[in-house]
């Protein structure tokens, strides 16, 4: 993006840095569970993620769920996220998130409070770190800057409602 400004405005780039930010989203999904080996469950979770415009998209989770002490369980697997991407710009600044597929392998621990309610806590690492680029042009000083934001990992807090 910055090449455009250096070419047309002759604005040298004075700042270029990576930045890690925190964002949020709401994932709404449905689960299909099938009996698997040693009493575990194979789980498929299609869903959508809503929230930050840069992270909205369609999800597919594939997990193995294993209960180990009464109502406690572990889920291991991956979440595949098809990011829709988002772009906005003006004459002096802009940002765009990258569309495409993001893969998050990881795991969750959970506790079944009742037959209807389960709590989850999970950690998932991103296999693709580039997420969003922003740029700005300071007209008064004739300098431009770029920021590259990355997704390193994701923490998930969840409530499952078994209706």
C-alpha positions as CSV (number, residue, x, y, z in Angstrom):
1,X,0.0,0.0,0.0
2,X,2.7,2.4,0.9
3,X,4.4,2.2,-2.5
4,X,1.4,4.1,-3.9
5,X,2.1,7.0,-1.6
6,X,5.8,7.0,-2.1
7,X,5.3,7.0,-5.9
8,X,2.5,9.6,-6.1
9,X,3.1,11.9,-3.1
10,X,6.9,11.4,-2.7
11,X,6.3,10.8,1.0
12,X,9.1,8.8,2.6
13,X,8.1,6.1,5.1
14,X,9.3,7.0,8.6
15,X,7.5,4.3,10.6
16,X,7.0,0.7,9.9
17,X,6.3,-1.7,12.8
18,X,4.4,-4.8,13.9
19,X,1.7,-4.4,16.4
20,X,-0.3,-6.9,18.5
21,X,-3.8,-5.8,19.5
22,X,-6.6,-7.5,21.3
23,X,-10.0,-8.0,19.8
24,X,-13.2,-10.0,20.4
25,X,-15.9,-11.8,18.6
26,X,-19.0,-13.9,19.2
27,X,-19.0,-17.4,17.7
28,X,-22.4,-19.0,17.2
29,X,-22.1,-22.7,16.3
30,X,-23.9,-26.0,16.3
31,X,-22.3,-29.3,17.3
32,X,-22.6,-32.8,15.9
33,X,-21.0,-35.5,18.1
34,X,-20.3,-39.1,17.1
35,X,-19.0,-41.9,19.2
36,X,-15.3,-42.4,18.6
37,X,-12.5,-44.6,20.1
38,X,-12.3,-45.3,23.8
39,X,-15.6,-43.5,24.7
40,X,-14.5,-40.2,23.2
41,X,-16.6,-38.2,20.8
42,X,-15.7,-36.9,17.4
43,X,-17.2,-33.4,17.1
44,X,-18.0,-31.2,14.1
45,X,-18.9,-27.6,14.8
46,X,-20.0,-25.3,11.9
47,X,-20.6,-21.7,12.8
48,X,-20.2,-18.0,12.2
49,X,-18.1,-15.4,14.0
50,X,-19.5,-11.9,14.6
51,X,-17.9,-8.9,16.2
52,X,-14.9,-7.0,14.9
53,X,-15.5,-6.4,11.1
54,X,-12.0,-7.6,10.4
55,X,-12.7,-11.0,11.9
56,X,-16.2,-11.8,10.7
57,X,-16.5,-15.0,8.9
58,X,-17.5,-18.7,8.7
59,X,-16.1,-21.3,11.0
60,X,-15.7,-25.1,11.0
61,X,-14.3,-26.8,14.1
62,X,-13.2,-30.4,14.1
63,X,-12.5,-31.9,17.6
64,X,-12.1,-35.0,19.7
65,X,-13.8,-34.7,23.1
66,X,-12.8,-37.0,25.9
67,X,-14.3,-37.0,29.4
68,X,-11.8,-37.8,32.1
69,X,-13.2,-37.1,35.5
70,X,-17.0,-37.2,35.8
71,X,-18.1,-34.0,34.1
72,X,-14.7,-32.6,33.2
73,X,-13.5,-33.1,29.6
74,X,-10.7,-32.1,27.1
75,X,-11.3,-31.1,23.5
76,X,-8.4,-31.2,21.0
77,X,-8.6,-30.2,17.4
78,X,-8.6,-27.3,15.0
79,X,-10.9,-24.4,14.1
80,X,-10.9,-23.4,10.4
81,X,-12.0,-19.8,9.9
82,X,-12.9,-18.3,6.5
83,X,-12.3,-14.6,7.0
84,X,-14.4,-12.3,4.8
85,X,-11.9,-9.5,4.9
86,X,-12.7,-5.8,5.3
87,X,-11.2,-2.7,3.7
88,X,-11.7,1.0,4.3
89,X,-9.6,4.0,3.2
90,X,-9.6,7.7,2.6
91,X,-7.1,10.0,0.9
92,X,-4.8,10.0,4.0
93,X,-5.3,6.7,5.8
94,X,-6.7,3.2,5.4
95,X,-6.8,-0.3,6.7
96,X,-7.6,-3.7,5.3
97,X,-7.8,-7.1,6.8
98,X,-6.8,-10.2,4.8
99,X,-9.5,-12.5,3.6
100,X,-8.8,-16.2,3.4
101,X,-8.6,-19.3,5.6
102,X,-7.1,-19.1,9.1
103,X,-6.3,-22.4,10.9
104,X,-6.2,-22.5,14.7
105,X,-5.1,-25.8,16.2
106,X,-5.5,-26.1,20.0
107,X,-7.5,-27.4,22.8
108,X,-10.1,-26.6,25.4
109,X,-11.1,-27.9,28.8
110,X,-14.7,-28.0,29.8
111,X,-17.0,-28.7,32.7
112,X,-20.6,-29.9,32.3
113,X,-22.6,-28.0,34.9
114,X,-25.9,-29.8,34.0
115,X,-27.3,-31.7,31.1
116,X,-28.2,-28.4,29.5
117,X,-25.1,-26.1,30.3
118,X,-21.4,-26.6,29.7
119,X,-18.5,-24.2,30.3
120,X,-15.4,-24.1,28.1
121,X,-12.0,-22.5,28.2
122,X,-9.6,-22.9,25.3
123,X,-6.3,-21.8,23.8
124,X,-5.7,-21.9,20.0
125,X,-2.6,-20.9,18.1
126,X,-2.8,-19.3,14.7
127,X,-0.9,-20.9,11.8
128,X,-1.2,-17.7,9.7
129,X,-0.1,-14.6,11.5
130,X,-0.7,-11.7,9.0
131,X,-4.1,-10.2,9.7
132,X,-4.5,-6.5,9.1
133,X,-2.5,-3.7,7.6
134,X,-3.0,0.0,8.3
135,X,-1.3,3.0,6.7
136,X,-1.4,6.8,7.2
137,X,0.0,9.8,5.5
138,X,0.9,12.9,7.5
139,X,0.3,15.7,5.0
140,X,1.9,18.4,7.2
141,X,5.2,16.6,7.5
142,X,5.0,14.6,4.2
143,X,5.7,11.3,6.0
144,X,3.8,8.1,5.8
145,X,3.6,5.1,8.2
146,X,2.5,1.5,8.0
147,X,1.4,-1.0,10.7
148,X,1.2,-4.7,10.3
149,X,-1.1,-6.4,12.8
150,X,-0.8,-10.1,13.5
151,X,-2.9,-12.9,15.0
152,X,-0.7,-15.0,17.2
153,X,-3.3,-16.9,19.3
154,X,-6.9,-17.0,20.5
155,X,-8.4,-17.6,23.9
156,X,-12.0,-18.9,23.8
157,X,-14.5,-18.7,26.7
158,X,-17.6,-20.6,25.9
159,X,-21.0,-21.6,27.1
160,X,-22.7,-24.6,25.4
161,X,-26.4,-24.8,25.6
162,X,-27.8,-28.3,24.9
163,X,-31.4,-27.8,24.0
